[in-house]
Amino acid sequence: MTKTLIALFASLSLLAVPAYSEENPAVVDALSGYMDFAEYSSSLIWPEQIPKEEWKKVFIVDARDAAQYAKEHIPGAVNIEWRQAVARRAELPKDRMVVMYCNSGSLSAQAVFALRLLGYDNVKVLQDGIEGWKAKGGFEAHARASMPAGH
């Protein structure tokens, strides 16, 4: 609980202080504490890790802008632009996995980092974004990865 409160305070401090100002020791301490205990893969997930039938249970967030979402998105995804993730966090379920993606994973990773600082441990970045998802076979990525190589 204390770690969550520190992370919340740090996140709010980040919003209240311009990016170019001097370092805020409380923010640095909170971020350092989070980084000390964060595991590399805890906030990442690859398309091939999710079996096709499990995608129905995942809350999928397209973190790109509305125009990109309208052009193409993973079926079932809701559109919450990465910059709005913290402001719209009440829309995210806490009782199931939330997977966020953008084109390549870099912008959605920023949103996931902020949400995880706020205690959303169930939120993950889709590694390589929608482009990686498509390249690996979309909902079939798990089945493709599980198949033996053909010769």
C-alpha positions as CSV (number, residue, x, y, z in Angstrom):
1,M,0.0,0.0,0.0
2,T,2.8,2.4,0.9
3,K,4.5,1.7,-2.5
4,T,1.3,2.5,-4.3
5,L,0.9,5.8,-2.4
6,I,4.4,6.7,-3.2
7,A,3.9,5.9,-6.8
8,L,0.7,7.9,-6.9
9,F,2.4,10.9,-5.3
10,A,5.3,10.6,-7.7
11,S,3.0,10.5,-10.7
12,L,1.0,13.4,-9.5
13,S,4.2,15.4,-8.8
14,L,5.3,14.6,-12.4
15,L,2.1,16.2,-13.7
16,A,2.4,19.2,-11.4
17,V,6.0,20.0,-12.2
18,P,7.1,21.1,-15.7
19,A,9.5,18.7,-17.3
20,Y,12.3,21.3,-17.5
21,S,12.3,22.2,-13.8
22,E,14.9,20.9,-11.3
23,E,14.6,17.4,-10.0
24,N,12.1,16.7,-7.4
25,P,13.7,14.3,-4.8
26,A,10.3,12.7,-3.9
27,V,9.7,11.8,-7.5
28,V,13.2,10.5,-8.0
29,D,12.9,8.3,-4.9
30,A,9.5,6.9,-6.0
31,L,10.7,6.2,-9.5
32,S,13.9,4.6,-8.2
33,G,11.8,2.4,-5.8
34,Y,9.6,1.3,-8.7
35,M,12.5,0.6,-11.0
36,D,14.3,-1.4,-8.3
37,F,11.4,-3.9,-8.1
38,A,10.1,-3.9,-11.6
39,E,10.8,-7.1,-13.5
40,Y,11.7,-6.9,-17.2
41,S,8.9,-9.0,-18.6
42,S,6.2,-8.1,-16.0
43,S,4.8,-5.3,-18.2
44,L,5.4,-6.9,-21.6
45,I,3.5,-9.6,-23.5
46,W,4.1,-11.0,-27.0
47,P,1.2,-11.9,-29.3
48,E,2.3,-15.6,-29.3
49,Q,1.8,-15.7,-25.5
50,I,-1.9,-15.3,-25.8
51,P,-3.9,-18.3,-27.2
52,K,-6.7,-17.3,-29.6
53,E,-9.5,-18.2,-27.2
54,E,-7.8,-16.1,-24.4
55,W,-8.0,-12.9,-26.5
56,K,-11.7,-12.7,-25.6
57,K,-10.8,-12.3,-22.0
58,V,-8.2,-9.5,-22.6
59,F,-9.2,-5.9,-22.4
60,I,-7.4,-4.5,-25.5
61,V,-6.5,-0.8,-25.7
62,D,-5.3,0.8,-29.0
63,A,-3.2,3.7,-27.7
64,R,-2.8,5.4,-31.1
65,D,-4.8,8.5,-32.2
66,A,-8.4,8.2,-33.3
67,A,-7.5,8.4,-37.0
68,Q,-5.2,5.5,-36.9
69,Y,-7.7,3.5,-34.8
70,A,-10.4,4.2,-37.4
71,K,-8.2,3.1,-40.2
72,E,-7.2,-0.2,-38.6
73,H,-7.2,-1.8,-35.1
74,I,-7.2,-5.2,-33.4
75,P,-10.8,-6.4,-33.3
76,G,-12.3,-5.7,-29.9
77,A,-9.9,-3.0,-29.0
78,V,-11.1,0.3,-27.4
79,N,-9.3,3.5,-28.4
80,I,-7.6,5.4,-25.5
81,E,-4.8,7.5,-26.9
82,W,-1.6,7.0,-24.9
83,R,-1.6,10.6,-23.6
84,Q,-5.0,10.0,-22.1
85,A,-4.3,6.7,-20.4
86,V,-3.8,8.2,-16.9
87,A,-6.8,10.5,-17.2
88,R,-9.0,7.7,-18.4
89,R,-7.7,5.0,-16.2
90,A,-11.1,4.4,-14.5
91,E,-12.2,2.8,-17.8
92,L,-9.6,0.1,-17.4
93,P,-10.7,-3.1,-15.6
94,K,-8.6,-4.2,-12.7
95,D,-9.9,-7.8,-12.6
96,R,-8.4,-9.0,-15.9
97,M,-5.4,-8.4,-18.2
98,V,-5.3,-5.1,-20.1
99,V,-3.0,-5.1,-23.2
100,M,-2.1,-1.8,-24.7
101,Y,-0.6,-1.3,-28.1
102,C,0.4,1.4,-30.6
103,N,2.2,0.9,-33.9
104,S,5.5,-0.5,-32.5
105,G,5.1,-0.5,-28.7
106,S,7.0,2.6,-27.8
107,L,4.2,5.0,-27.1
108,S,2.0,2.4,-25.4
109,A,5.0,1.5,-23.2
110,Q,5.0,5.1,-21.8
111,A,1.3,4.8,-21.0
112,V,1.8,1.4,-19.4
113,F,4.7,2.7,-17.3
114,A,2.6,5.5,-15.9
115,L,-0.3,3.2,-15.2
116,R,1.9,0.7,-13.5
117,L,3.3,3.4,-11.3
118,L,-0.3,4.1,-10.3
119,G,-0.7,0.5,-9.2
120,Y,-2.2,-1.1,-12.4
121,D,-0.2,-4.3,-12.3
122,N,-2.5,-6.0,-14.8
123,V,-1.6,-3.6,-17.7
124,K,0.9,-4.9,-20.3
125,V,2.5,-3.6,-23.5
126,L,1.9,-5.6,-26.6
127,Q,5.5,-6.1,-27.7
128,D,6.1,-4.7,-31.2
129,G,2.6,-3.2,-31.3
130,I,0.0,-3.8,-34.0
131,E,2.7,-4.2,-36.6
132,G,4.3,-7.1,-34.7
133,W,0.8,-8.6,-34.0
134,K,0.0,-8.6,-37.7
135,A,3.4,-10.0,-38.7
136,K,3.1,-12.8,-36.2
137,G,-0.3,-13.8,-37.4
138,G,-2.7,-11.8,-35.2
139,F,-5.0,-14.0,-33.1
140,E,-3.2,-17.0,-34.7
141,A,0.2,-16.0,-33.4
142,H,0.1,-18.5,-30.5
143,A,-0.9,-21.4,-32.8
144,R,1.8,-20.5,-35.3
145,A,4.5,-20.3,-32.6
146,S,3.4,-23.7,-31.2
147,M,3.6,-25.5,-34.6
148,P,6.7,-27.5,-35.4
149,A,8.8,-25.9,-38.2
150,G,8.1,-27.4,-41.6
151,H,10.8,-28.7,-43.9
